[in-house]
Amino acid sequence: MGLSNNAKQYLEAFYSGPTLQSLTAQQVRDAMGAVPAPQGIEVPPVAKVENRKIPVHDGEIGVRIYTPVGQGPFPLLMYYHGGGWVIGDLETSDAGCRLLAEQTGRVVVSVDYRLAPEYRFPVPVEDSYAALCWANDHASELNAIADDIVVSGDSAGGNLAAVMVILSQENNGPAITAQALIYPVTNLDFTTPSYEKFAEGFGLDKDLMIWFGEYYINNEEEFKHPKISPLLHENLSNLPPTIIIAAENDVLVDEGVQYRDKLQEAGVTVEYLQLDGSIHGYFSNMAVFAEETKTTVDTIAKFLSLVPSK
């Protein structure tokens, strides 16, 4: 299908400056923080938004809690933002999380895990799991239901969500009802056909993904670590129902398909949707990609409505 008009316009602006991989991590964060918030976005209504600090190993992290309209108690959804484990924060996923809370009727807990290279693997994983356990333990005060937790995220956040499911299985909890992965990183391999087809000019360049990976990992052996590349995990059986939503023009699209196939081979219920004309990163750019974001959330909400709680 090629690129949508929105994607073409976005990419023209994206490539008007230096490539992200030519900058340091802090330079990229500073540049993102200097961009004014887009105006005119229709913010989905929620009953309450609350920022909190929660304890993790050697410190604390922030979470943002979105409570939907209604009486509750509500089921839970943990959300992990994208950004290659290096950039991104609670703000980049704010609009998507509001929409998820509204459409799914879930309390959404957005996790501000610590970022590489200051905090390399396994810190983002450990922070993410600590937040999952915290939400499970504090569900009643969040007006939420501890036995109905969904994990979700986009890109590197989709990777962390997938790893949370594996950790939950290994540690006998917290129980996870389903996972909803938006163009997730499932294998730090960089050799699939989509990595060559979309290597440059589609937002997430191959070199940029390598830049992210090298900031996140500690050594070459970790590229194959199953808590970094969940596609390589030996046992994916007994995982909860999964929905994977992919962007057509994305270096990660093939590994999303591979993860879908491997889950299906392991007997996991999987739904897969590829958004034609779309590019990586649309979910954190709702001002540009409102239609794609809403389609994604509507699809996730419909999928979750059919998944029984634990």
Salt bridges, closest charged atoms under 4 A:
GLU50 OE2 - ARG52 NE 2.96
ASP58 OD2 - HIS57 NE2 3.00
GLU91 OE2 - ARG64 NH2 2.66
ASP94 OD1 - ARG64 NH1 3.10
ASP94 OD2 - ARG98 NE 2.81
ASP112 OD1 - HIS81 NE2 3.95
GLU118 OE2 - ARG29 NH1 2.90
ASP127 OD2 - ARG114 NE 2.88
GLU141 OE2 - ARG52 NH1 2.71
ASP148 OD1 - ARG106 NH2 3.10
GLU170 OE1 - LYS227 NZ 3.21
GLU170 OE2 - HIS233 NE2 3.14
ASP189 OD1 - LYS224 NZ 3.32
GLU196 OE2 - LYS206 NZ 2.81
ASP250 OD2 - HIS280 ND1 2.94
ASP261 OD1 - ARG260 NE 2.90
